[in-house]
Amino acid sequence: MCLSVYLSLLLLVSCHQQQQVTSDPHVLRNQSANTTAATMFHNNNNDECDSVMKLNATDRCAFVKNTPDCSMEDGFINYLYEAFCLLPPNLTPLTITLCIIWLLFLFVILGLTASKFFCPNLSAISTCLHLTHNVAGVTFLALGNGAPDIFSAIAAFSHPHTAGLAVGALFGAGIFVTTVVAGSVALVKPFAVASRPFLRDVSFYMVAVFWTFLMLYRGTTTLSETFGYLALYVVYVVTVIISAYIYNRQKHSVNSDVRNIAQIPAEFHSSDSSDDDVPCLNSGAIQQEYESEYRPLLPYSESTSQILLSSLNPVDNRKWRRKSWSWRVLKVVKTPVEVLLLLCIPVVDPDKEDKNWRRPLNCFHLISSPLVCVFAFQSGKYGDHMIQEQFPLWLLTLLLGFFLSAIVFCTTTNDRPPKYHPLFALLGFIVSAVLISAAASEVVSLLHMLGVVLSLSNTVLGLTLLAWGNSIGDCFSDITIARQGYPRMAISACFGGIIFNMLFGVGLGCLVQMLTTKSDVQFEEAGLLTWILAGALGLSLVLSFIFVPLSRFHLGRAYGIFLIIFYCIFLLIALLTEFGTIH
C-alpha cells in the first residue's frame, strides 16, 4: 500500500513536470547522449528511451520498437512494448498499478527463494565442507543474504540504460541499512556495540565506498582494478578469521583459569561477540528438541504418497495457531509460490535427523530442477535451443531427468537418505541461484519501464523501490534478532552484509560488462543525484565511526532517532534533486 501511494504521488508530479517541460529547461531529461548521467555507462546511441514520453501517444509504440535503448532482452516480458503498444494510453494508471502488484510479487519470489531455499542449501554445503561459523558467515551466509542485491546489480550492470539502478540500489540499500535498520535496532534494544567488529566493518565499508567513488569520479575502471576491488573482500574475510582466532585464544586462556564460563569478565564477552553466532550454533539442538516433542510414541511409517503430500505443505499447523492474523494473510499469499518452489528446488537440512530427505519429492526434483534451469537461465534463452538444429535441449534434459529419477527411486528407501544426499544441496543451490537471477532481471526490467513512464531516473528508482525491496527482509530479521536479545549480532549483520553486496555487486557487474564488451568499463559523468547518494552514504559511515566510539560504543534510542532522521533528510534531498528543485 505504501509503495502504491508513493508511485501515485510520483505519477502526479511527473505529469505536472511534463506540462511545464517547455517553460522550465531544468526539467528536461536526457536530451542528448552527453546528459545521460543516470545511465552511468557510455552509450553511443543518441536515441534515449526516456524521450518516448515527450511524443504523442500515437507515436510512442513505433518509437519503442525502433529505439535500441528500449530493447529489453534480459527479461521474459518486454514491459515497454506492453505499456506503449498493447495497452491504450488512457489505461496508464491501471498499467502502473498492475506493474506495482507484479513488482511486489517478484520481491516475494526473491525473498522466498533466498530465505527458504538458497540460504539453507548454502548452510548445508558449508556444513558438508566442515567450515567454521566465522568463515561460513562471511562467505556462504553473506552470499545467501545478499543474493537478491547481487543478482539485481549484475542484471542492472549488463545494460547501459539500467546501470543507474545498480548504483542507486547498492548505495541506497547501504544508506537504508546503516541508518534505518541500525537505528531501529538501537530503538528496540539499546546496547553496547562490540568495539572491534564494529570498527572493522565500518572501516572496510568506508574503503569500499571510497573506492567506488573514485571509479565514478575517474570515469573508468580496468580489469586489474576490478580484481583488486573483489580482492578487498578476501582481505575482509581474512581479517574476520584472524580476529576470531585471536578472540578464541583469549577466551581459551580465560577458560583454562576459570572453571565456570559464567564467571568470565564482561570485556571478554563483549570484545568480539559478533564472531560467536550463538543462535546459529544452538538452532540445530532447538529444532531437534522441538521435533522430538511432537514425535509419535509408537513407530509409524508414512506411505510414499503421504510423504509427497506432507512435503509439499508449507504451512505448519502448530505455528499457524500461534501466529497473528497479519502473518496468516501473508502466508496465504506466499503459499502458492512456496509450493511451486518446493516442486522445483530441493532443500537439505543437516540439523534434521533425516536431513530433510523426501524420497518421492527428491526424485521429482531430478526432473523439474534441470528443466527450470533450462527455461529460466538467461530469461529462457535456451528454452528453444536445438541440438544440431534437430533435437530440443529441454527434451534431452527431460529424458535424462527421468532416467536419473528412476535410478534414485529404485535404489533408495523412504526412511533413510542415501550417501549422495548432500549433492541435492548443490542442485538446490544452482536452481535457486538461477531463479533469483531470473527474478532479479525481471525486477530491473520492470523498474526501467516505470522510470520511463514516470519520467524518473533509474538512480532514484534504485535507491528507493529496489533498495527497499531488497532490504526490507534484512530490516525485519535484524529487528527480530534484536528483540530476541542479540542486538550485537543484528548490528553486525547491518554492516557485514552490505560490504559483501557492495564489493561483489559492483565488482561482478563490471567484470561481466568487461567480458561482454572485451574492453574496460567506461562510466558516464555522474550527475548530482549520484554524488548526493555517495556523499550521504560516506557521511553516515563517518558519523558512526566518530560518534559511536565517543559514546563508549553504546547505541541508545537518541542515536537511533538521529539515524532515522538522517535518512529522511537524505531521501528528501534526493527527491528534490530528482524533480529539479535542487540544481
Residue pairs with C-beta under 8 A, 6 or more apart in sequence:
3 100
3 103
3 104
3 465
3 468
4 97
4 100
6 464
7 96
7 100
7 450
7 454
8 96
10 454
10 456
11 93
11 96
11 454
13 579
14 454
14 455
14 456
17 24
17 27
17 455
17 579
17 580
18 53
18 54
18 455
20 27
21 27
21 28
21 54
24 580
26 580
26 583
27 579
27 580
29 35
29 50
29 455
29 457
30 36
30 38
30 48
30 50
30 51
32 46
33 43
33 44
33 45
33 46
33 48
36 43
36 48
36 524
37 524
37 525
37 526
37 527
37 529
37 530
38 164
38 457
38 458
38 459
38 527
38 529
39 160
39 161
39 162
39 163
39 164
39 458
39 524
40 160
40 163
40 164
40 166
40 167
40 523
40 524
40 526
40 530
41 160
41 163
41 513
41 521
41 522
41 523
41 524
42 160
42 522
42 523
42 524
43 69
43 160
43 161
43 524
45 68
45 69
47 67
47 68
47 69
48 67
48 69
48 161
49 64
49 67
49 69
49 70
49 80
49 161
49 452
50 451
50 452
50 455
51 63
52 60
52 63
52 64
52 67
52 70
52 80
52 84
52 452
53 60
53 452
53 453
53 455
55 63
57 89
60 84
60 89
61 81
61 84
61 85
63 70
63 84
64 70
64 80
64 81
64 84
64 85
65 81
65 85
69 160
69 161
70 80
70 452
71 78
72 78
72 79
72 80
72 81
72 445
72 448
72 449
73 159
73 379
74 155
74 158
74 159
74 378
74 379
74 441
74 444
74 445
75 379
75 441
75 442
75 444
75 445
75 446
76 379
76 380
76 438
76 442
77 442
77 445
79 99
79 445
79 446
79 448
79 449
80 448
80 449
80 452
82 95
83 92
83 95
83 449
83 453
87 94
87 95
92 453
95 453
96 450
96 453
96 454
99 446
99 449
99 450
102 446
103 443
103 446
103 447
103 450
103 465
103 469
105 337
106 439
106 442
106 443
106 446
107 443
107 469
107 470
107 472
108 333
108 334
108 337
109 337
109 435
109 439
110 148
110 436
110 439
110 440
110 443
110 469
110 470
111 148
111 473
112 334
112 337
112 338
112 341
113 341
113 345
113 432
113 435
113 436
113 439
114 144
114 145
114 147
114 148
114 432
114 436
114 473
115 473
116 338
116 341
116 347
117 341
117 345
117 347
117 428
117 431
117 432
118 144
118 147
118 429
118 432
118 433
118 436
119 141
119 144
119 145
120 347
120 348
120 349
120 428
121 346
121 347
121 348
121 425
121 426
121 428
121 429
121 432
122 140
122 141
122 143
122 144
122 429
123 136
123 140
123 141
123 144
123 350
124 348
124 349
124 350
124 422
124 425
125 140
125 422
125 425
125 426
125 429
126 135
126 136
126 139
126 140
126 141
127 350
128 350
128 422
128 425
131 139
131 140
132 241
132 244
133 275
133 276
133 277
133 280
133 281
134 240
134 241
134 244
134 275
135 237
135 241
137 240
137 277
137 280
137 496
138 236
138 237
138 240
138 496
138 500
139 237
142 496
142 497
142 500
143 150
143 500
143 504
145 474
145 493
145 497
146 497
146 498
146 500
146 501
146 504
146 505
147 433
147 436
148 436
148 439
148 440
148 469
148 470
149 169
149 170
149 173
149 470
149 471
149 501
149 505
150 500
150 501
150 504
150 505
150 508
151 433
151 436
151 437
151 439
151 440
151 441
152 165
152 166
152 169
152 440
152 443
152 444
152 466
152 470
152 505
153 166
153 169
153 170
153 501
153 505
153 506
153 508
153 509
154 437
154 440
154 505
154 508
154 509
154 512
155 162
155 437
155 440
155 441
155 443
155 444
156 162
156 163
156 164
156 165
156 166
156 169
156 444
156 458
156 462
156 509
157 163
157 166
157 506
157 509
157 510
157 512
157 513
158 509
158 512
158 513
158 516
161 448
161 458
162 444
162 445
162 447
162 448
162 458
163 458
163 509
164 457
164 458
164 459
164 462
164 530
165 444
165 447
165 448
165 458
165 459
165 461
165 462
165 466
166 462
166 505
166 506
166 509
167 216
167 459
167 462
167 530
167 533
168 458
168 459
168 460
168 461
168 462
168 463
168 464
168 466
168 467
168 533
169 462
169 463
169 466
169 467
169 470
169 505
170 462
170 501
170 502
170 505
170 506
171 209
171 463
171 533
171 534
171 537
172 462
172 463
172 464
172 466
172 467
172 533
173 467
173 470
173 471
173 498
173 501
174 205
174 209
174 498
174 501
174 502
174 537
175 463
175 467
175 533
175 536
175 537
175 540
175 567
175 570
176 467
176 468
176 471
176 475
176 567
177 471
177 474
177 475
177 494
177 495
177 497
177 498
178 205
178 494
178 495
178 498
178 537
178 540
178 541
178 544
178 563
179 540
179 563
179 564
179 566
179 567
179 570
180 475
180 563
180 564
180 567
181 471
181 474
181 475
181 478
181 479
181 494
182 491
182 494
182 495
182 544
182 555
182 560
182 563
183 559
183 560
183 561
183 562
183 563
183 564
183 567
184 475
184 478
184 479
184 482
184 560
184 564
185 478
185 479
185 482
185 487
185 490
185 491
185 494
185 555
185 560
186 487
186 555
186 556
186 557
186 559
186 560
186 563
187 557
187 560
187 561
187 564
188 479
188 482
188 483
188 487
189 482
189 483
189 485
189 487
190 487
190 554
190 555
190 556
190 557
190 560
191 487
191 488
191 491
191 554
191 555
192 270
192 552
192 553
192 554
192 555
193 488
193 491
193 548
193 553
193 554
193 555
194 270
194 271
194 272
194 273
194 274
194 488
194 492
194 553
195 270
195 271
195 549
195 553
196 243
196 271
196 272
197 243
197 272
197 273
197 274
197 275
197 492
198 491
198 492
198 495
198 548
198 553
199 545
199 549
200 239
200 240
200 243
201 492
201 495
201 496
201 499
202 495
202 541
202 544
202 545
203 545
204 232
204 235
204 236
204 239
204 499
205 495
205 498
205 499
205 502
205 541
206 538
206 541
206 542
206 545
207 232
208 232
208 499
208 502
208 503
209 502
209 534
209 537
209 538
209 541
210 538
211 229
211 232
212 502
212 506
212 534
213 534
213 538
215 221
215 225
215 506
215 523
216 523
216 526
216 530
216 534
217 526
218 523
219 522
219 523
219 524
219 525
220 520
220 521
220 522
220 523
221 229
221 510
221 520
221 521
221 523
222 520
223 511
223 514
223 520
226 507
226 510
226 511
226 514
226 521
229 503
229 506
229 507
229 510
230 503
230 504
230 507
230 508
230 511
232 503
233 499
233 500
233 503
233 504
233 507
236 499
236 503
240 275
243 272
243 275
244 272
244 275
246 272
247 271
247 272
247 275
250 268
250 271
251 264
251 268
254 264
254 265
254 268
255 261
255 264
258 264
270 488
273 488
273 489
274 488
274 489
274 492
274 496
277 489
278 486
278 489
279 481
279 484
279 486
279 489
283 351
284 350
284 351
287 351
287 352
288 351
288 352
288 353
291 352
291 353
294 318
301 414
301 415
302 310
302 414
304 359
304 360
304 414
305 360
307 358
307 359
307 360
307 361
307 414
308 358
308 360
308 361
308 364
311 342
311 358
311 360
311 361
312 339
312 342
312 343
312 361
314 334
314 335
314 338
314 339
314 342
315 331
315 335
320 328
320 331
323 331
341 435
342 361
343 361
343 364
343 368
344 365
344 368
344 369
344 372
344 431
344 435
345 365
345 369
345 372
345 428
345 431
345 432
345 435
346 361
346 362
346 365
346 369
346 424
346 425
346 427
346 428
346 431
347 356
347 425
347 428
348 355
348 356
348 421
348 422
348 424
348 425
348 428
349 355
349 356
354 415
354 416
354 417
355 417
355 421
357 416
357 417
357 418
357 421
359 409
359 412
359 413
359 414
360 409
360 414
362 408
362 424
363 405
363 408
363 409
364 405
365 424
365 427
365 428
366 401
366 404
366 405
366 408
367 398
367 401
367 402
367 405
368 401
369 401
369 427
369 428
369 430
369 431
370 397
370 400
370 401
371 394
371 397
371 398
371 401
372 431
372 434
372 435
373 430
373 431
373 434
374 382
374 383
374 393
374 394
374 397
375 382
375 383
375 394
376 434
376 435
376 437
376 438
377 434
377 437
377 438
379 438
379 441
379 442
382 393
383 394
384 392
385 392
385 393
386 392
386 393
387 393
387 396
408 418
411 418
412 418
443 466
443 469
444 466
447 458
447 461
447 462
447 465
447 466
448 458
450 456
450 461
450 465
451 457
451 458
451 461
456 578
457 527
457 529
457 578
459 527
459 529
459 530
459 533
460 529
460 574
460 575
460 578
463 533
463 574
464 571
474 493
474 494
474 497
477 493
478 490
478 491
478 493
478 494
479 490
481 487
481 489
481 490
481 493
482 490
487 555
491 555
510 521
513 521
514 520
514 521
528 577
528 582
528 583
529 574
529 577
529 578
532 570
532 573
532 574
532 577
533 574
536 570
536 573
536 574
540 563
540 566
543 566
547 559
548 555
548 559
551 559
573 582
576 582
